[in-house]
Amino acid sequence: MDEVIKRAIPGGEDTLLLTVREAYMRLRISKWKLYDLLRSKQLEMVKIGRRTLIPLRSVEAFILKGWKESLA
């Protein structure tokens, strides 16, 4: 599963922080849904100046959490 996530965007193997666009593309959701997830603290974010970046581990944890809940 990790390999699928890493191949979702170019350069995904060494990327620790995703841009907003990379994160919503990787999750296959709208930009506004991503901002909802950030506001509700379901995803972590890092602010560097005006840029909002999402840690890759946060996206992976969100995916795994949803996957585990769907199996329960």
PQR file of N, CA, C, O and H, with PARSE charges and radii, in Angstrom:
ATOM      1  N   MET A   1       0.823  -1.195   0.000 -0.4000 1.5000
ATOM      2  CA  MET A   1       0.000   0.000   0.000 -0.0000 2.0000
ATOM      3  C   MET A   1       0.867   1.258   0.000  0.5500 1.7000
ATOM      4  O   MET A   1       0.542   2.239  -0.669 -0.5500 1.4000
ATOM      5  N   ASP A   2       1.974   1.228   0.755 -0.4000 1.5000
ATOM      6  CA  ASP A   2       2.868   2.382   0.782 -0.0000 2.0000
ATOM      7  C   ASP A   2       3.367   2.728  -0.611  0.5500 1.7000
ATOM      8  O   ASP A   2       3.502   3.903  -0.951 -0.5500 1.4000
ATOM      9  H   ASP A   2       2.238   0.432   1.299  0.4000 1.0000
ATOM     10  N   GLU A   3       3.641   1.706  -1.418 -0.4000 1.5000
ATOM     11  CA  GLU A   3       4.163   1.930  -2.756 -0.0000 2.0000
ATOM     12  C   GLU A   3       3.148   2.659  -3.628  0.5500 1.7000
ATOM     13  O   GLU A   3       3.524   3.510  -4.434 -0.5500 1.4000
ATOM     14  H   GLU A   3       3.531   0.752  -1.142  0.4000 1.0000
ATOM     15  N   VAL A   4       1.873   2.335  -3.478 -0.4000 1.5000
ATOM     16  CA  VAL A   4       0.816   3.012  -4.240 -0.0000 2.0000
ATOM     17  C   VAL A   4       0.752   4.480  -3.860  0.5500 1.7000
ATOM     18  O   VAL A   4       0.632   5.348  -4.725 -0.5500 1.4000
ATOM     19  H   VAL A   4       1.568   1.644  -2.823  0.4000 1.0000
ATOM     20  N   ILE A   5       0.831   4.756  -2.562 -0.4000 1.5000
ATOM     21  CA  ILE A   5       0.789   6.140  -2.082 -0.0000 2.0000
ATOM     22  C   ILE A   5       1.992   6.911  -2.621  0.5500 1.7000
ATOM     23  O   ILE A   5       1.841   8.049  -3.065 -0.5500 1.4000
ATOM     24  H   ILE A   5       0.928   4.050  -1.860  0.4000 1.0000
ATOM     25  N   LYS A   6       3.172   6.315  -2.588 -0.4000 1.5000
ATOM     26  CA  LYS A   6       4.383   7.001  -3.031 -0.0000 2.0000
ATOM     27  C   LYS A   6       4.371   7.288  -4.518  0.5500 1.7000
ATOM     28  O   LYS A   6       4.964   8.275  -4.952 -0.5500 1.4000
ATOM     29  H   LYS A   6       3.294   5.391  -2.227  0.4000 1.0000
ATOM     30  N   ARG A   7       3.713   6.453  -5.313 -0.4000 1.5000
ATOM     31  CA  ARG A   7       3.683   6.656  -6.759 -0.0000 2.0000
ATOM     32  C   ARG A   7       2.566   7.597  -7.194  0.5500 1.7000
ATOM     33  O   ARG A   7       2.437   7.880  -8.385 -0.5500 1.4000
ATOM     34  H   ARG A   7       3.231   5.651  -4.960  0.4000 1.0000
ATOM     35  N   ALA A   8       1.761   8.086  -6.265 -0.4000 1.5000
ATOM     36  CA  ALA A   8       0.613   8.916  -6.626 -0.0000 2.0000
ATOM     37  C   ALA A   8       1.025  10.242  -7.255  0.5500 1.7000
ATOM     38  O   ALA A   8       0.314  10.760  -8.116 -0.5500 1.4000
ATOM     39  H   ALA A   8       1.866   7.857  -5.297  0.4000 1.0000
ATOM     40  N   ILE A   9       2.163  10.799  -6.840 -0.4000 1.5000
ATOM     41  CA  ILE A   9       2.632  12.048  -7.433 -0.0000 2.0000
ATOM     42  C   ILE A   9       4.129  11.928  -7.713  0.5500 1.7000
ATOM     43  O   ILE A   9       4.824  11.179  -7.026 -0.5500 1.4000
ATOM     44  H   ILE A   9       2.740  10.378  -6.141  0.4000 1.0000
ATOM     45  N   PRO A  10       4.630  12.649  -8.703 -0.5600 1.5000
ATOM     46  CA  PRO A  10       6.059  12.620  -8.975  0.2800 2.0000
ATOM     47  C   PRO A  10       6.846  13.115  -7.765  0.5500 1.7000
ATOM     48  O   PRO A  10       6.435  14.073  -7.111 -0.5500 1.4000
ATOM     49  N   GLY A  11       7.959  12.478  -7.466 -0.4000 1.5000
ATOM     50  CA  GLY A  11       8.796  12.894  -6.347 -0.0000 2.0000
ATOM     51  C   GLY A  11       8.226  12.483  -5.007  0.5500 1.7000
ATOM     52  O   GLY A  11       8.722  12.922  -3.969 -0.5500 1.4000
ATOM     53  H   GLY A  11       8.293  11.700  -7.998  0.4000 1.0000
ATOM     54  N   GLY A  12       7.198  11.653  -5.003 -0.4000 1.5000
ATOM     55  CA  GLY A  12       6.511  11.277  -3.782 -0.0000 2.0000
ATOM     56  C   GLY A  12       7.343  10.488  -2.800  0.5500 1.7000
ATOM     57  O   GLY A  12       7.030  10.445  -1.611 -0.5500 1.4000
ATOM     58  H   GLY A  12       6.795  11.297  -5.846  0.4000 1.0000
ATOM     59  N   GLU A  13       8.412   9.854  -3.290 -0.4000 1.5000
ATOM     60  CA  GLU A  13       9.199   9.014  -2.409 -0.0000 2.0000
ATOM     61  C   GLU A  13       9.960   9.797  -1.352  0.5500 1.7000
ATOM     62  O   GLU A  13      10.073   9.328  -0.220 -0.5500 1.4000
ATOM     63  H   GLU A  13       8.666   9.888  -4.257  0.4000 1.0000
ATOM     64  N   ASP A  14      10.489  10.979  -1.679 -0.4000 1.5000
ATOM     65  CA  ASP A  14      11.260  11.718  -0.687 -0.0000 2.0000
ATOM     66  C   ASP A  14      10.515  12.929  -0.147  0.5500 1.7000
ATOM     67  O   ASP A  14      11.116  13.735   0.563 -0.5500 1.4000
ATOM     68  H   ASP A  14      10.397  11.360  -2.598  0.4000 1.0000
ATOM     69  N   THR A  15       9.261  13.087  -0.446 -0.4000 1.5000
ATOM     70  CA  THR A  15       8.507  14.247  -0.016 -0.0000 2.0000
ATOM     71  C   THR A  15       7.974  14.044   1.395  0.5500 1.7000
ATOM     72  O   THR A  15       7.207  13.116   1.648 -0.5500 1.4000
ATOM     73  H   THR A  15       8.773  12.432  -1.023  0.4000 1.0000
ATOM     74  N   LEU A  16       8.384  14.916   2.315 -0.4000 1.5000
ATOM     75  CA  LEU A  16       7.873  14.846   3.685 -0.0000 2.0000
ATOM     76  C   LEU A  16       6.668  15.757   3.876  0.5500 1.7000
ATOM     77  O   LEU A  16       5.772  15.460   4.666 -0.5500 1.4000
ATOM     78  H   LEU A  16       9.007  15.671   2.110  0.4000 1.0000
ATOM     79  N   LEU A  17       6.653  16.872   3.144 -0.4000 1.5000
ATOM     80  CA  LEU A  17       5.556  17.823   3.236 -0.0000 2.0000
ATOM     81  C   LEU A  17       4.912  17.981   1.862  0.5500 1.7000
ATOM     82  O   LEU A  17       5.599  18.138   0.852 -0.5500 1.4000
ATOM     83  H   LEU A  17       7.381  17.114   2.502  0.4000 1.0000
ATOM     84  N   LEU A  18       3.592  17.938   1.841 -0.4000 1.5000
ATOM     85  CA  LEU A  18       2.841  18.096   0.601 -0.0000 2.0000
ATOM     86  C   LEU A  18       2.222  19.477   0.547  0.5500 1.7000
ATOM     87  O   LEU A  18       1.833  20.026   1.578 -0.5500 1.4000
ATOM     88  H   LEU A  18       3.034  17.811   2.661  0.4000 1.0000
ATOM     89  N   THR A  19       2.128  20.045  -0.645 -0.4000 1.5000
ATOM     90  CA  THR A  19       1.368  21.272  -0.810 -0.0000 2.0000
ATOM     91  C   THR A  19      -0.114  20.915  -0.691  0.5500 1.7000
ATOM     92  O   THR A  19      -0.483  19.741  -0.716 -0.5500 1.4000
ATOM     93  H   THR A  19       2.444  19.600  -1.483  0.4000 1.0000
ATOM     94  N   VAL A  20      -0.945  21.927  -0.564 -0.4000 1.5000
ATOM     95  CA  VAL A  20      -2.393  21.692  -0.494 -0.0000 2.0000
ATOM     96  C   VAL A  20      -2.838  20.935  -1.738  0.5500 1.7000
ATOM     97  O   VAL A  20      -3.596  19.970  -1.637 -0.5500 1.4000
ATOM     98  H   VAL A  20      -0.646  22.881  -0.544  0.4000 1.0000
ATOM     99  N   ARG A  21      -2.378  21.361  -2.902 -0.4000 1.5000
ATOM    100  CA  ARG A  21      -2.777  20.704  -4.149 -0.0000 2.0000
ATOM    101  C   ARG A  21      -2.338  19.240  -4.177  0.5500 1.7000
ATOM    102  O   ARG A  21      -3.121  18.364  -4.544 -0.5500 1.4000
ATOM    103  H   ARG A  21      -1.763  22.145  -2.983  0.4000 1.0000
ATOM    104  N   GLU A  22      -1.095  18.975  -3.792 -0.4000 1.5000
ATOM    105  CA  GLU A  22      -0.606  17.597  -3.779 -0.0000 2.0000
ATOM    106  C   GLU A  22      -1.430  16.729  -2.826  0.5500 1.7000
ATOM    107  O   GLU A  22      -1.733  15.575  -3.128 -0.5500 1.4000
ATOM    108  H   GLU A  22      -0.459  19.687  -3.494  0.4000 1.0000
ATOM    109  N   ALA A  23      -1.787  17.297  -1.674 -0.4000 1.5000
ATOM    110  CA  ALA A  23      -2.556  16.532  -0.677 -0.0000 2.0000
ATOM    111  C   ALA A  23      -3.957  16.211  -1.192  0.5500 1.7000
ATOM    112  O   ALA A  23      -4.396  15.066  -1.087 -0.5500 1.4000
ATOM    113  H   ALA A  23      -1.541  18.234  -1.429  0.4000 1.0000
ATOM    114  N   TYR A  24      -4.671  17.194  -1.746 -0.4000 1.5000
ATOM    115  CA  TYR A  24      -6.027  16.869  -2.205 -0.0000 2.0000
ATOM    116  C   TYR A  24      -6.011  15.991  -3.447  0.5500 1.7000
ATOM    117  O   TYR A  24      -6.931  15.201  -3.656 -0.5500 1.4000
ATOM    118  H   TYR A  24      -4.314  18.124  -1.832  0.4000 1.0000
ATOM    119  N   MET A  25      -4.975  16.118  -4.277 -0.4000 1.5000
ATOM    120  CA  MET A  25      -4.861  15.224  -5.425 -0.0000 2.0000
ATOM    121  C   MET A  25      -4.579  13.793  -4.953  0.5500 1.7000
ATOM    122  O   MET A  25      -5.138  12.835  -5.486 -0.5500 1.4000
ATOM    123  H   MET A  25      -4.227  16.760  -4.108  0.4000 1.0000
ATOM    124  N   ARG A  26      -3.727  13.665  -3.972 -0.4000 1.5000
ATOM    125  CA  ARG A  26      -3.378  12.342  -3.458 -0.0000 2.0000
ATOM    126  C   ARG A  26      -4.580  11.681  -2.790  0.5500 1.7000
ATOM    127  O   ARG A  26      -4.767  10.470  -2.905 -0.5500 1.4000
ATOM    128  H   ARG A  26      -3.273  14.443  -3.539  0.4000 1.0000
ATOM    129  N   LEU A  27      -5.393  12.470  -2.094 -0.4000 1.5000
ATOM    130  CA  LEU A  27      -6.583  11.933  -1.435 -0.0000 2.0000
ATOM    131  C   LEU A  27      -7.779  11.833  -2.390  0.5500 1.7000
ATOM    132  O   LEU A  27      -8.789  11.208  -2.066 -0.5500 1.4000
ATOM    133  H   LEU A  27      -5.241  13.454  -2.000  0.4000 1.0000
ATOM    134  N   ARG A  28      -7.655  12.450  -3.565 -0.4000 1.5000
ATOM    135  CA  ARG A  28      -8.734  12.470  -4.561 -0.0000 2.0000
ATOM    136  C   ARG A  28     -10.012  13.098  -4.007  0.5500 1.7000
ATOM    137  O   ARG A  28     -11.112  12.570  -4.163 -0.5500 1.4000
ATOM    138  H   ARG A  28      -6.835  12.957  -3.828  0.4000 1.0000
ATOM    139  N   ILE A  29      -9.822  14.247  -3.352 -0.4000 1.5000
ATOM    140  CA  ILE A  29     -10.933  15.023  -2.815 -0.0000 2.0000
ATOM    141  C   ILE A  29     -10.794  16.454  -3.313  0.5500 1.7000
ATOM    142  O   ILE A  29      -9.782  16.808  -3.919 -0.5500 1.4000
ATOM    143  H   ILE A  29      -8.927  14.676  -3.225  0.4000 1.0000
ATOM    144  N   SER A  30     -11.810  17.280  -3.060 -0.4000 1.5000
ATOM    145  CA  SER A  30     -11.731  18.677  -3.487 -0.0000 2.0000
ATOM    146  C   SER A  30     -10.839  19.471  -2.535  0.5500 1.7000
ATOM    147  O   SER A  30     -10.564  19.055  -1.409 -0.5500 1.4000
ATOM    148  H   SER A  30     -12.631  16.992  -2.568  0.4000 1.0000
ATOM    149  N   LYS A  31     -10.403  20.617  -3.024 -0.4000 1.5000
ATOM    150  CA  LYS A  31      -9.593  21.507  -2.197 -0.0000 2.0000
ATOM    151  C   LYS A  31     -10.372  21.927  -0.957  0.5500 1.7000
ATOM    152  O   LYS A  31      -9.804  22.027   0.130 -0.5500 1.4000
ATOM    153  H   LYS A  31     -10.626  20.954  -3.938  0.4000 1.0000
ATOM    154  N   TRP A  32     -11.666  22.172  -1.114 -0.4000 1.5000
ATOM    155  CA  TRP A  32     -12.497  22.639   0.003 -0.0000 2.0000
ATOM    156  C   TRP A  32     -12.684  21.541   1.042  0.5500 1.7000
ATOM    157  O   TRP A  32     -12.730  21.829   2.237 -0.5500 1.4000
ATOM    158  H   TRP A  32     -12.128  22.090  -1.997  0.4000 1.0000
ATOM    159  N   LYS A  33     -12.793  20.284   0.607 -0.4000 1.5000
ATOM    160  CA  LYS A  33     -12.891  19.175   1.557 -0.0000 2.0000
ATOM    161  C   LYS A  33     -11.588  19.052   2.341  0.5500 1.7000
ATOM    162  O   LYS A  33     -11.612  18.775   3.540 -0.5500 1.4000
ATOM    163  H   LYS A  33     -12.755  20.050  -0.364  0.4000 1.0000
ATOM    164  N   LEU A  34     -10.452  19.254   1.676 -0.4000 1.5000
ATOM    165  CA  LEU A  34      -9.168  19.211   2.370 -0.0000 2.0000
ATOM    166  C   LEU A  34      -9.115  20.290   3.443  0.5500 1.7000
ATOM    167  O   LEU A  34      -8.688  20.030   4.568 -0.5500 1.4000
ATOM    168  H   LEU A  34     -10.432  19.479   0.702  0.4000 1.0000
ATOM    169  N   TYR A  35      -9.551  21.510   3.098 -0.4000 1.5000
ATOM    170  CA  TYR A  35      -9.559  22.583   4.099 -0.0000 2.0000
ATOM    171  C   TYR A  35     -10.504  22.246   5.255  0.5500 1.7000
ATOM    172  O   TYR A  35     -10.206  22.594   6.398 -0.5500 1.4000
ATOM    173  H   TYR A  35      -9.899  21.721   2.185  0.4000 1.0000
ATOM    174  N   ASP A  36     -11.626  21.584   4.995 -0.4000 1.5000
ATOM    175  CA  ASP A  36     -12.524  21.124   6.069 -0.0000 2.0000
ATOM    176  C   ASP A  36     -11.795  20.152   6.990  0.5500 1.7000
ATOM    177  O   ASP A  36     -11.918  20.245   8.211 -0.5500 1.4000
ATOM    178  H   ASP A  36     -11.868  21.302   4.067  0.4000 1.0000
ATOM    179  N   LEU A  37     -11.038  19.219   6.415 -0.4000 1.5000
ATOM    180  CA  LEU A  37     -10.286  18.246   7.217 -0.0000 2.0000
ATOM    181  C   LEU A  37      -9.208  18.935   8.051  0.5500 1.7000
ATOM    182  O   LEU A  37      -8.948  18.530   9.184 -0.5500 1.4000
ATOM    183  H   LEU A  37     -10.938  19.143   5.423  0.4000 1.0000
ATOM    184  N   LEU A  38      -8.588  19.960   7.504 -0.4000 1.5000
ATOM    185  CA  LEU A  38      -7.583  20.713   8.256 -0.0000 2.0000
ATOM    186  C   LEU A  38      -8.228  21.499   9.404  0.5500 1.7000
ATOM    187  O   LEU A  38      -7.711  21.519  10.521 -0.5500 1.4000
ATOM    188  H   LEU A  38      -8.799  20.289   6.583  0.4000 1.0000
ATOM    189  N   ARG A  39      -9.368  22.147   9.113 -0.4000 1.5000
ATOM    190  CA  ARG A  39     -10.081  22.912  10.152 -0.0000 2.0000
ATOM    191  C   ARG A  39     -10.548  22.035  11.300  0.5500 1.7000
ATOM    192  O   ARG A  39     -10.491  22.438  12.461 -0.5500 1.4000
ATOM    193  H   ARG A  39      -9.788  22.131   8.206  0.4000 1.0000
ATOM    194  N   SER A  40     -11.013  20.826  10.970 -0.4000 1.5000
ATOM    195  CA  SER A  40     -11.512  19.909  11.990 -0.0000 2.0000
ATOM    196  C   SER A  40     -10.381  19.093  12.634  0.5500 1.7000
ATOM    197  O   SER A  40     -10.626  18.205  13.451 -0.5500 1.4000
ATOM    198  H   SER A  40     -11.059  20.498  10.026  0.4000 1.0000
ATOM    199  N   LYS A  41      -9.134  19.416  12.246 -0.4000 1.5000
ATOM    200  CA  LYS A  41      -7.933  18.774  12.810 -0.0000 2.0000
ATOM    201  C   LYS A  41      -7.866  17.271  12.555  0.5500 1.7000
ATOM    202  O   LYS A  41      -7.231  16.538  13.313 -0.5500 1.4000
ATOM    203  H   LYS A  41      -8.935  20.137  11.583  0.4000 1.0000
ATOM    204  N   GLN A  42      -8.522  16.812  11.488 -0.4000 1.5000
ATOM    205  CA  GLN A  42      -8.393  15.417  11.083 -0.0000 2.0000
ATOM    206  C   GLN A  42      -7.091  15.196  10.325  0.5500 1.7000
ATOM    207  O   GLN A  42      -6.602  14.071  10.217 -0.5500 1.4000
ATOM    208  H   GLN A  42      -9.038  17.408  10.872  0.4000 1.0000
ATOM    209  N   LEU A  43      -6.539  16.288   9.801 -0.4000 1.5000
ATOM    210  CA  LEU A  43      -5.225  16.277   9.165 -0.0000 2.0000
ATOM    211  C   LEU A  43      -4.379  17.363   9.824  0.5500 1.7000
ATOM    212  O   LEU A  43      -4.891  18.416  10.204 -0.5500 1.4000
ATOM    213  H   LEU A  43      -6.936  17.201   9.889  0.4000 1.0000
ATOM    214  N   GLU A  44      -3.085  17.099   9.954 -0.4000 1.5000
ATOM    215  CA  GLU A  44      -2.169  18.096  10.500 -0.0000 2.0000
ATOM    216  C   GLU A  44      -1.692  19.010   9.384  0.5500 1.7000
ATOM    217  O   GLU A  44      -1.738  18.656   8.206 -0.5500 1.4000
ATOM    218  H   GLU A  44      -2.669  16.243   9.646  0.4000 1.0000
ATOM    219  N   MET A  45      -1.231  20.196   9.777 -0.4000 1.5000
ATOM    220  CA  MET A  45      -0.659  21.104   8.789 -0.0000 2.0000
ATOM    221  C   MET A  45       0.512  21.842   9.406  0.5500 1.7000
ATOM    222  O   MET A  45       0.623  21.954  10.627 -0.5500 1.4000
ATOM    223  H   MET A  45      -1.194  20.483  10.734  0.4000 1.0000
ATOM    224  N   VAL A  46       1.381  22.343   8.547 -0.4000 1.5000
ATOM    225  CA  VAL A  46       2.533  23.134   8.939 -0.0000 2.0000
ATOM    226  C   VAL A  46       2.450  24.429   8.148  0.5500 1.7000
ATOM    227  O   VAL A  46       2.316  24.409   6.925 -0.5500 1.4000
ATOM    228  H   VAL A  46       1.291  22.252   7.555  0.4000 1.0000
ATOM    229  N   LYS A  47       2.530  25.563   8.852 -0.4000 1.5000
ATOM    230  CA  LYS A  47       2.540  26.855   8.169 -0.0000 2.0000
ATOM    231  C   LYS A  47       3.985  27.337   8.095  0.5500 1.7000
ATOM    232  O   LYS A  47       4.672  27.420   9.113 -0.5500 1.4000
ATOM    233  H   LYS A  47       2.639  25.579   9.846  0.4000 1.0000
ATOM    234  N   ILE A  48       4.434  27.649   6.901 -0.4000 1.5000
ATOM    235  CA  ILE A  48       5.753  28.242   6.688 -0.0000 2.0000
ATOM    236  C   ILE A  48       5.504  29.516   5.901  0.5500 1.7000
ATOM    237  O   ILE A  48       5.254  29.486   4.696 -0.5500 1.4000
ATOM    238  H   ILE A  48       3.876  27.582   6.074  0.4000 1.0000
ATOM    239  N   GLY A  49       5.577  30.623   6.600 -0.4000 1.5000
ATOM    240  CA  GLY A  49       5.193  31.893   5.980 -0.0000 2.0000
ATOM    241  C   GLY A  49       3.720  31.840   5.631  0.5500 1.7000
ATOM    242  O   GLY A  49       2.885  31.573   6.495 -0.5500 1.4000
ATOM    243  H   GLY A  49       5.780  30.647   7.579  0.4000 1.0000
ATOM    244  N   ARG A  50       3.394  32.090   4.383 -0.4000 1.5000
ATOM    245  CA  ARG A  50       2.000  32.028   3.934 -0.0000 2.0000
ATOM    246  C   ARG A  50       1.616  30.656   3.415  0.5500 1.7000
ATOM    247  O   ARG A  50       0.446  30.400   3.129 -0.5500 1.4000
ATOM    248  H   ARG A  50       4.072  32.307   3.681  0.4000 1.0000
ATOM    249  N   ARG A  51       2.595  29.775   3.293 -0.4000 1.5000
ATOM    250  CA  ARG A  51       2.336  28.443   2.723 -0.0000 2.0000
ATOM    251  C   ARG A  51       1.770  27.499   3.766  0.5500 1.7000
ATOM    252  O   ARG A  51       2.212  27.477   4.914 -0.5500 1.4000
ATOM    253  H   ARG A  51       3.546  29.984   3.525  0.4000 1.0000
ATOM    254  N   THR A  52       0.792  26.726   3.348 -0.4000 1.5000
ATOM    255  CA  THR A  52       0.234  25.665   4.172 -0.0000 2.0000
ATOM    256  C   THR A  52       0.715  24.349   3.589  0.5500 1.7000
ATOM    257  O   THR A  52       0.473  24.055   2.418 -0.5500 1.4000
ATOM    258  H   THR A  52       0.434  26.745   2.415  0.4000 1.0000
ATOM    259  N   LEU A  53       1.398  23.557   4.408 -0.4000 1.5000
ATOM    260  CA  LEU A  53       1.915  22.273   3.962 -0.0000 2.0000
ATOM    261  C   LEU A  53       1.362  21.180   4.863  0.5500 1.7000
ATOM    262  O   LEU A  53       1.147  21.395   6.055 -0.5500 1.4000
ATOM    263  H   LEU A  53       1.594  23.796   5.359  0.4000 1.0000
ATOM    264  N   ILE A  54       1.138  20.021   4.293 -0.4000 1.5000
ATOM    265  CA  ILE A  54       0.548  18.896   5.018 -0.0000 2.0000
ATOM    266  C   ILE A  54       1.592  17.781   5.073  0.5500 1.7000
ATOM    267  O   ILE A  54       2.086  17.340   4.035 -0.5500 1.4000
ATOM    268  H   ILE A  54       1.313  19.846   3.324  0.4000 1.0000
ATOM    269  N   PRO A  55       1.933  17.320   6.302 -0.5600 1.5000
ATOM    270  CA  PRO A  55       2.896  16.224   6.401  0.2800 2.0000
ATOM    271  C   PRO A  55       2.362  14.955   5.735  0.5500 1.7000
ATOM    272  O   PRO A  55       1.200  14.592   5.914 -0.5500 1.4000
ATOM    273  N   LEU A  56       3.211  14.296   4.977 -0.4000 1.5000
ATOM    274  CA  LEU A  56       2.832  13.071   4.299 -0.0000 2.0000
ATOM    275  C   LEU A  56       2.342  12.030   5.305  0.5500 1.7000
ATOM    276  O   LEU A  56       1.384  11.308   5.030 -0.5500 1.4000
ATOM    277  H   LEU A  56       4.155  14.591   4.831  0.4000 1.0000
ATOM    278  N   ARG A  57       2.990  11.948   6.460 -0.4000 1.5000
ATOM    279  CA  ARG A  57       2.587  10.961   7.470 -0.0000 2.0000
ATOM    280  C   ARG A  57       1.165  11.209   7.950  0.5500 1.7000
ATOM    281  O   ARG A  57       0.461  10.263   8.302 -0.5500 1.4000
ATOM    282  H   ARG A  57       3.769  12.535   6.683  0.4000 1.0000
ATOM    283  N   SER A  58       0.729  12.472   7.969 -0.4000 1.5000
ATOM    284  CA  SER A  58      -0.634  12.795   8.370 -0.0000 2.0000
ATOM    285  C   SER A  58      -1.643  12.283   7.339  0.5500 1.7000
ATOM    286  O   SER A  58      -2.695  11.755   7.700 -0.5500 1.4000
ATOM    287  H   SER A  58       1.301  13.241   7.683  0.4000 1.0000
ATOM    288  N   VAL A  59      -1.316  12.441   6.066 -0.4000 1.5000
ATOM    289  CA  VAL A  59      -2.186  11.944   4.996 -0.0000 2.0000
ATOM    290  C   VAL A  59      -2.254  10.418   5.049  0.5500 1.7000
ATOM    291  O   VAL A  59      -3.332   9.837   4.929 -0.5500 1.4000
ATOM    292  H   VAL A  59      -0.461  12.870   5.773  0.4000 1.0000
ATOM    293  N   GLU A  60      -1.099   9.772   5.228 -0.4000 1.5000
ATOM    294  CA  GLU A  60      -1.072   8.312   5.298 -0.0000 2.0000
ATOM    295  C   GLU A  60      -1.862   7.801   6.504  0.5500 1.7000
ATOM    296  O   GLU A  60      -2.589   6.814   6.397 -0.5500 1.4000
ATOM    297  H   GLU A  60      -0.223  10.244   5.325  0.4000 1.0000
ATOM    298  N   ALA A  61      -1.720   8.475   7.658 -0.4000 1.5000
ATOM    299  CA  ALA A  61      -2.454   8.066   8.864 -0.0000 2.0000
ATOM    300  C   ALA A  61      -3.957   8.229   8.655  0.5500 1.7000
ATOM    301  O   ALA A  61      -4.737   7.391   9.105 -0.5500 1.4000
ATOM    302  H   ALA A  61      -1.129   9.277   7.745  0.4000 1.0000
ATOM    303  N   PHE A  62      -4.368   9.297   7.978 -0.4000 1.5000
ATOM    304  CA  PHE A  62      -5.781   9.533   7.697 -0.0000 2.0000
ATOM    305  C   PHE A  62      -6.343   8.418   6.810  0.5500 1.7000
ATOM    306  O   PHE A  62      -7.449   7.929   7.041 -0.5500 1.4000
ATOM    307  H   PHE A  62      -3.734   9.978   7.612  0.4000 1.0000
ATOM    308  N   ILE A  63      -5.576   8.024   5.800 -0.4000 1.5000
ATOM    309  CA  ILE A  63      -6.011   6.957   4.895 -0.0000 2.0000
ATOM    310  C   ILE A  63      -6.130   5.637   5.661  0.5500 1.7000
ATOM    311  O   ILE A  63      -7.129   4.930   5.525 -0.5500 1.4000
ATOM    312  H   ILE A  63      -4.677   8.421   5.612  0.4000 1.0000
ATOM    313  N   LEU A  64      -5.132   5.308   6.452 -0.4000 1.5000
ATOM    314  CA  LEU A  64      -5.152   4.051   7.204 -0.0000 2.0000
ATOM    315  C   LEU A  64      -6.281   4.028   8.228  0.5500 1.7000
ATOM    316  O   LEU A  64      -6.914   2.993   8.435 -0.5500 1.4000
ATOM    317  H   LEU A  64      -4.320   5.882   6.562  0.4000 1.0000
ATOM    318  N   LYS A  65      -6.533   5.170   8.868 -0.4000 1.5000
ATOM    319  CA  LYS A  65      -7.633   5.249   9.839 -0.0000 2.0000
ATOM    320  C   LYS A  65      -8.969   4.969   9.143  0.5500 1.7000
ATOM    321  O   LYS A  65      -9.778   4.190   9.647 -0.5500 1.4000
ATOM    322  H   LYS A  65      -6.019   6.011   8.699  0.4000 1.0000
ATOM    323  N   GLY A  66      -9.199   5.590   8.007 -0.4000 1.5000
ATOM    324  CA  GLY A  66     -10.433   5.359   7.255 -0.0000 2.0000
ATOM    325  C   GLY A  66     -10.557   3.939   6.760  0.5500 1.7000
ATOM    326  O   GLY A  66     -11.648   3.369   6.742 -0.5500 1.4000
ATOM    327  H   GLY A  66      -8.542   6.223   7.597  0.4000 1.0000
ATOM    328  N   TRP A  67      -9.426   3.363   6.354 -0.4000 1.5000
ATOM    329  CA  TRP A  67      -9.414   1.992   5.870 -0.0000 2.0000
ATOM    330  C   TRP A  67      -9.733   1.024   6.998  0.5500 1.7000
ATOM    331  O   TRP A  67     -10.519   0.094   6.813 -0.5500 1.4000
ATOM    332  H   TRP A  67      -8.540   3.826   6.368  0.4000 1.0000
ATOM    333  N   LYS A  68      -9.130   1.234   8.166 -0.4000 1.5000
ATOM    334  CA  LYS A  68      -9.393   0.350   9.317 -0.0000 2.0000
ATOM    335  C   LYS A  68     -10.839   0.469   9.780  0.5500 1.7000
ATOM    336  O   LYS A  68     -11.456  -0.531  10.146 -0.5500 1.4000
ATOM    337  H   LYS A  68      -8.492   1.989   8.315  0.4000 1.0000
ATOM    338  N   GLU A  69     -11.390   1.696   9.768 -0.4000 1.5000
ATOM    339  CA  GLU A  69     -12.792   1.884  10.177 -0.0000 2.0000
ATOM    340  C   GLU A  69     -13.748   1.202   9.204  0.5500 1.7000
ATOM    341  O   GLU A  69     -14.806   0.719   9.608 -0.5500 1.4000
ATOM    342  H   GLU A  69     -10.888   2.509   9.471  0.4000 1.0000
ATOM    343  N   SER A  70     -13.385   1.161   7.936 -0.4000 1.5000
ATOM    344  CA  SER A  70     -14.274   0.521   6.955 -0.0000 2.0000
ATOM    345  C   SER A  70     -14.284  -0.998   7.116  0.5500 1.7000
ATOM    346  O   SER A  70     -15.236  -1.663   6.705 -0.5500 1.4000
ATOM    347  H   SER A  70     -12.525   1.554   7.607  0.4000 1.0000
ATOM    348  N   LEU A  71     -13.224  -1.544   7.713 -0.4000 1.5000
ATOM    349  CA  LEU A  71     -13.165  -2.980   7.934 -0.0000 2.0000
ATOM    350  C   LEU A  71     -13.873  -3.400   9.228  0.5500 1.7000
ATOM    351  O   LEU A  71     -14.234  -4.565   9.394 -0.5500 1.4000
ATOM    352  H   LEU A  71     -12.451  -1.004   8.046  0.4000 1.0000
ATOM    353  N   ALA A  72     -14.064  -2.457  10.124 -0.4000 1.5000
ATOM    354  CA  ALA A  72     -14.671  -2.794  11.434 -0.0000 2.0000
ATOM    355  C   ALA A  72     -16.160  -3.056  11.339  0.5500 1.7000
ATOM    356  O   ALA A  72     -16.801  -3.348  12.349 -0.5500 1.4000
ATOM    357  H   ALA A  72     -13.771  -1.511   9.988  0.4000 1.0000
TER
END
